[in-house]
Amino acid sequence: KDIYVYKGKIYILYSNSLEILTRDGNVEYKYSLSEAYKKMLIYDKNLVLYGDEYIIGLKGQEEIFKYKSEDIILKGIKDGKKLIVLYKDKINLMVF
């Protein structure tokens, strides 16, 4: 679904799982996710995943927040420590 290279690590998002690899291809972490996600955004030490209904924040191996939307999420945009979530009829601003 998505791939991102950040600070010497490779982040690969599949629908219901996430792998973090070292540059030489060794698996550092592998997460199983209970919901489907389609994109990821990376902030300093935080990783945000979002799909059509859910947004989840991870810091290391710890889940720091999880949000279920009532509407379909079209896109997430990072802005400093804020996350702008775009829907068909509205925009939400999340701070973490």
MDTraj code that builds the backbone (N, CA, C; nanometers):
import mdtraj as md
import numpy as np

residues = "LYS ASP ILE TYR VAL TYR LYS GLY LYS ILE TYR ILE LEU TYR SER ASN SER LEU GLU ILE LEU THR ARG ASP GLY ASN VAL GLU TYR LYS TYR SER LEU SER GLU ALA TYR LYS LYS MET LEU ILE TYR ASP LYS ASN LEU VAL LEU TYR GLY ASP GLU TYR ILE ILE GLY LEU LYS GLY GLN GLU GLU ILE PHE LYS TYR LYS SER GLU ASP ILE ILE LEU LYS GLY ILE LYS ASP GLY LYS LYS LEU ILE VAL LEU TYR LYS ASP LYS ILE ASN LEU MET VAL PHE".split()
xyz = np.array([
    [0.0823, -0.1197, 0.0000],
    [0.0000, 0.0000, 0.0000],
    [0.0863, 0.1256, 0.0000],
    [0.1946, 0.1269, 0.0849],
    [0.2782, 0.2461, 0.0927],
    [0.4182, 0.2057, 0.1362],
    [0.5163, 0.2846, 0.0960],
    [0.6550, 0.2609, 0.1349],
    [0.7192, 0.3966, 0.1630],
    [0.8078, 0.3988, 0.2624],
    [0.8689, 0.5244, 0.3047],
    [1.0085, 0.4937, 0.3563],
    [1.1058, 0.5750, 0.3195],
    [1.2421, 0.5613, 0.3707],
    [1.2687, 0.6826, 0.4587],
    [1.3084, 0.6569, 0.5843],
    [1.3274, 0.7650, 0.6803],
    [1.4371, 0.7279, 0.7791],
    [1.5372, 0.8127, 0.7897],
    [1.6484, 0.7964, 0.8845],
    [1.7082, 0.6556, 0.8820],
    [1.7380, 0.6078, 0.7632],
    [1.8053, 0.4793, 0.7484],
    [1.7177, 0.3570, 0.7640],
    [1.5870, 0.3760, 0.7750],
    [1.4951, 0.2626, 0.7875],
    [1.3938, 0.2659, 0.6734],
    [1.3469, 0.1477, 0.6364],
    [1.2478, 0.1344, 0.5296],
    [1.1175, 0.0876, 0.5932],
    [1.0124, 0.1660, 0.5740],
    [0.8796, 0.1361, 0.6290],
    [0.7924, 0.0865, 0.5147],
    [0.7390, -0.0341, 0.5299],
    [0.6530, -0.0925, 0.4261],
    [0.5181, -0.1227, 0.4876],
    [0.4151, -0.0586, 0.4336],
    [0.2783, -0.0788, 0.4815],
    [0.2037, -0.1675, 0.3840],
    [0.1582, -0.2802, 0.4352],
    [0.0670, -0.3662, 0.3624],
    [-0.0708, -0.3314, 0.4162],
    [-0.1746, -0.3886, 0.3689],
    [-0.3082, -0.3523, 0.4145],
    [-0.3235, -0.3673, 0.5661],
    [-0.2906, -0.4840, 0.6194],
    [-0.3109, -0.5110, 0.7622],
    [-0.1817, -0.5397, 0.8373],
    [-0.0689, -0.4966, 0.7838],
    [0.0574, -0.5155, 0.8552],
    [0.1581, -0.4085, 0.8133],
    [0.2573, -0.3907, 0.8988],
    [0.3627, -0.2930, 0.8769],
    [0.4955, -0.3584, 0.9095],
    [0.5931, -0.3421, 0.8216],
    [0.7286, -0.3909, 0.8458],
    [0.8242, -0.2722, 0.8462],
    [0.9171, -0.2752, 0.9397],
    [1.0240, -0.1757, 0.9433],
    [1.1538, -0.2521, 0.9222],
    [1.2235, -0.2157, 0.8151],
    [1.3455, -0.2851, 0.7764],
    [1.4660, -0.1938, 0.7933],
    [1.5821, -0.2547, 0.8195],
    [1.7068, -0.1813, 0.8157],
    [1.7468, -0.1659, 0.6691],
    [1.8440, -0.0814, 0.6423],
    [1.8868, -0.0598, 0.5026],
    [1.9391, -0.1865, 0.4359],
    [1.9917, -0.2789, 0.5146],
    [2.0418, -0.4033, 0.4551],
    [1.9328, -0.5090, 0.4404],
    [1.8074, -0.4741, 0.4705],
    [1.6945, -0.5635, 0.4455],
    [1.6500, -0.6501, 0.5615],
    [1.7139, -0.6375, 0.6775],
    [1.6721, -0.7159, 0.7940],
    [1.5469, -0.6549, 0.8559],
    [1.4547, -0.7409, 0.8972],
    [1.3310, -0.6945, 0.9594],
    [1.3602, -0.6522, 1.1029],
    [1.3355, -0.5256, 1.1320],
    [1.3557, -0.4733, 1.2668],
    [1.2296, -0.4936, 1.3505],
    [1.1144, -0.4599, 1.2946],
    [0.9842, -0.4787, 1.3599],
    [0.8827, -0.5236, 1.2561],
    [0.7848, -0.5985, 1.3033],
    [0.6720, -0.6369, 1.2184],
    [0.5458, -0.6238, 1.3034],
    [0.4534, -0.5414, 1.2577],
    [0.3282, -0.5176, 1.3291],
    [0.2134, -0.5814, 1.2544],
    [0.1246, -0.6462, 1.3264],
    [-0.0019, -0.6924, 1.2700],
    [-0.1079, -0.5925, 1.3129],
    [-0.1885, -0.5484, 1.2186],
    [-0.2900, -0.4465, 1.2439],
    [-0.4282, -0.5072, 1.2304],
    [-0.5205, -0.4653, 1.3153],
    [-0.6557, -0.5226, 1.3123],
    [-0.7450, -0.4562, 1.2074],
    [-0.7034, -0.3394, 1.1573],
    [-0.7794, -0.2712, 1.0528],
    [-0.6908, -0.2527, 0.9297],
    [-0.7540, -0.2197, 0.8175],
    [-0.6808, -0.1956, 0.6932],
    [-0.6402, -0.0483, 0.6859],
    [-0.5144, -0.0245, 0.6511],
    [-0.4613, 0.1104, 0.6352],
    [-0.4030, 0.1225, 0.4955],
    [-0.4012, 0.2459, 0.4418],
    [-0.3534, 0.2618, 0.3043],
    [-0.2368, 0.3585, 0.2893],
    [-0.2137, 0.4443, 0.3863],
    [-0.1041, 0.5417, 0.3771],
    [-0.0398, 0.5614, 0.5131],
    [0.0846, 0.6120, 0.5117],
    [0.1529, 0.6435, 0.6367],
    [0.2210, 0.7785, 0.6262],
    [0.2310, 0.8425, 0.7403],
    [0.3002, 0.9698, 0.7546],
    [0.3982, 0.9539, 0.8698],
    [0.5185, 1.0076, 0.8543],
    [0.6195, 0.9918, 0.9585],
    [0.6574, 1.1286, 1.0131],
    [0.6508, 1.1405, 1.1463],
    [0.6939, 1.2585, 1.2206],
    [0.8049, 1.2134, 1.3120],
    [0.9009, 1.2991, 1.3387],
    [1.0131, 1.2669, 1.4268],
    [1.0168, 1.1210, 1.4711],
    [0.9556, 1.0904, 1.5833],
    [0.9584, 0.9529, 1.6345],
    [0.8209, 0.8883, 1.6283],
    [0.7281, 0.9505, 1.5589],
    [0.5912, 0.8992, 1.5501],
    [0.5584, 0.8572, 1.4077],
    [0.4764, 0.7568, 1.3976],
    [0.4294, 0.7063, 1.2697],
    [0.2771, 0.7086, 1.2731],
    [0.2154, 0.7682, 1.1728],
    [0.0697, 0.7748, 1.1645],
    [0.0257, 0.6974, 1.0416],
    [-0.0653, 0.6034, 1.0621],
    [-0.1232, 0.5255, 0.9526],
    [-0.2690, 0.5638, 0.9400],
    [-0.3183, 0.5711, 0.8156],
    [-0.4610, 0.5970, 0.7987],
    [-0.5152, 0.5174, 0.6816],
    [-0.6428, 0.4832, 0.6957],
    [-0.7165, 0.4127, 0.5917],
    [-0.8473, 0.4845, 0.5691],
    [-0.9463, 0.4153, 0.5180],
    [-1.0754, 0.4782, 0.4911],
    [-1.1492, 0.5168, 0.6191],
    [-1.1301, 0.4402, 0.7266],
    [-1.2058, 0.4635, 0.8498],
    [-1.1212, 0.4922, 0.9732],
    [-0.9983, 0.4437, 0.9770],
    [-0.9182, 0.4506, 1.0989],
    [-0.7900, 0.5306, 1.0803],
    [-0.7473, 0.5934, 1.1895],
    [-0.6165, 0.6576, 1.1996],
    [-0.5527, 0.6036, 1.3266],
    [-0.4269, 0.5633, 1.3167],
    [-0.3554, 0.5112, 1.4327],
    [-0.2189, 0.5785, 1.4407],
    [-0.1756, 0.6104, 1.5631],
    [-0.0440, 0.6688, 1.5857],
    [0.0438, 0.5710, 1.6614],
    [0.1652, 0.5513, 1.6142],
    [0.2604, 0.4606, 1.6779],
    [0.3867, 0.5373, 1.7143],
    [0.4404, 0.5070, 1.8303],
    [0.5694, 0.5609, 1.8727],
    [0.6517, 0.4416, 1.9153],
    [0.7517, 0.4079, 1.8369],
    [0.8255, 0.2835, 1.8608],
    [0.7303, 0.1671, 1.8388],
    [0.7171, 0.0820, 1.9367],
    [0.6244, -0.0312, 1.9271],
    [0.4945, -0.0056, 2.0018],
    [0.4743, 0.1169, 2.0466],
    [0.3582, 0.1495, 2.1278],
    [0.2537, 0.2285, 2.0490],
    [0.1271, 0.1898, 2.0645],
    [0.0157, 0.2639, 2.0056],
    [-0.0133, 0.3846, 2.0947],
    [-0.0031, 0.5062, 2.0392],
    [-0.0251, 0.6258, 2.1203],
    [-0.1644, 0.6850, 2.1012],
    [-0.2287, 0.6566, 1.9884],
    [-0.3689, 0.6940, 1.9716],
    [-0.4306, 0.6128, 1.8584],
    [-0.5626, 0.6044, 1.8624],
    [-0.6388, 0.5360, 1.7584],
    [-0.7722, 0.6072, 1.7464],
    [-0.8145, 0.6335, 1.6260],
    [-0.9363, 0.7091, 1.6010],
    [-1.0165, 0.6405, 1.4912],
    [-1.1449, 0.6200, 1.5152],
    [-1.2357, 0.5653, 1.4139],
    [-1.3237, 0.6791, 1.3652],
    [-1.3211, 0.7006, 1.2365],
    [-1.3965, 0.8097, 1.1760],
    [-1.5371, 0.7641, 1.1381],
    [-1.6305, 0.8561, 1.1473],
    [-1.7671, 0.8277, 1.1032],
    [-1.7792, 0.8424, 0.9518],
    [-1.6892, 0.9225, 0.8918],
    [-1.6896, 0.9459, 0.7477],
    [-1.5657, 0.8838, 0.6848],
    [-1.5668, 0.8676, 0.5541],
    [-1.4523, 0.8109, 0.4830],
    [-1.3402, 0.9145, 0.4757],
    [-1.2219, 0.8735, 0.5170],
    [-1.1045, 0.9602, 0.5145],
    [-1.0476, 0.9608, 0.3730],
    [-1.0340, 1.0796, 0.3152],
    [-0.9780, 1.0913, 0.1807],
    [-0.8258, 1.1040, 0.1833],
    [-0.7750, 1.1829, 0.2797],
    [-0.6311, 1.2076, 0.2837],
    [-0.5892, 1.2621, 0.4190],
    [-0.4674, 1.2317, 0.4582],
    [-0.4067, 1.2893, 0.5769],
    [-0.2855, 1.3702, 0.5351],
    [-0.2685, 1.4863, 0.5955],
    [-0.1561, 1.5749, 0.5633],
    [-0.0886, 1.6133, 0.6935],
    [0.0431, 1.6004, 0.7002],
    [0.1139, 1.6391, 0.8220],
    [0.1554, 1.7854, 0.8133],
    [0.1494, 1.8513, 0.9284],
    [0.1880, 1.9915, 0.9399],
    [0.2473, 2.0110, 1.0787],
    [0.3770, 1.9948, 1.0894],
    [0.4423, 2.0030, 1.2201],
    [0.3941, 1.8908, 1.3098],
    [0.3387, 1.9244, 1.4244],
    [0.2838, 1.8243, 1.5167],
    [0.1338, 1.8079, 1.4971],
    [0.0814, 1.8586, 1.3878],
    [-0.0618, 1.8508, 1.3599],
    [-0.0868, 1.7595, 1.2403],
    [-0.2030, 1.6994, 1.2408],
    [-0.2475, 1.6154, 1.1303],
    [-0.3775, 1.6727, 1.0771],
    [-0.3780, 1.7062, 0.9508],
    [-0.4984, 1.7563, 0.8846],
    [-0.5625, 1.6379, 0.8146],
    [-0.6883, 1.6107, 0.8475],
    [-0.7603, 1.4973, 0.7909],
    [-0.8695, 1.5520, 0.6985],
    [-0.8625, 1.5130, 0.5725],
    [-0.9582, 1.5603, 0.4730],
    [-1.0666, 1.4561, 0.4471],
    [-1.1897, 1.5033, 0.4484],
    [-1.3067, 1.4217, 0.4183],
    [-1.3758, 1.4849, 0.2969],
    [-1.4798, 1.4238, 0.2486],
    [-1.5542, 1.4783, 0.1348],
    [-1.6144, 1.6144, 0.1687],
    [-1.6749, 1.6277, 0.2876],
    [-1.7483, 1.7489, 0.3239],
    [-1.6879, 1.8293, 0.4381],
    [-1.5717, 1.7883, 0.4906],
    [-1.5157, 1.8604, 0.6051],
    [-1.3662, 1.8358, 0.6168],
    [-1.3053, 1.9127, 0.7069],
    [-1.1629, 1.8995, 0.7385],
    [-1.1501, 1.8959, 0.8906],
    [-1.0726, 1.8019, 0.9450],
    [-1.0445, 1.7945, 1.0882],
    [-0.8982, 1.8205, 1.1123],
    [-0.8679, 1.8815, 1.2238],
    [-0.7298, 1.9049, 1.2659],
    [-0.7054, 1.8263, 1.3941],
    [-0.6047, 1.7390, 1.3913],
    [-0.5692, 1.6594, 1.5086],
    [-0.4307, 1.7030, 1.5552],
    [-0.4144, 1.7152, 1.6861],
    [-0.2860, 1.7512, 1.7447],
    [-0.2431, 1.6373, 1.8354],
    [-0.1161, 1.5969, 1.8237],
    [-0.0643, 1.4917, 1.9111],
    [0.0758, 1.5225, 1.9542],
])
top = md.Topology()
chain = top.add_chain()
for i, resn in enumerate(residues, 1):
    res = top.add_residue(resn, chain, resSeq=i)
    for name in ("N", "CA", "C"):
        top.add_atom(name, md.element.get_by_symbol(name[0]), res)
traj = md.Trajectory(xyz[None], top)
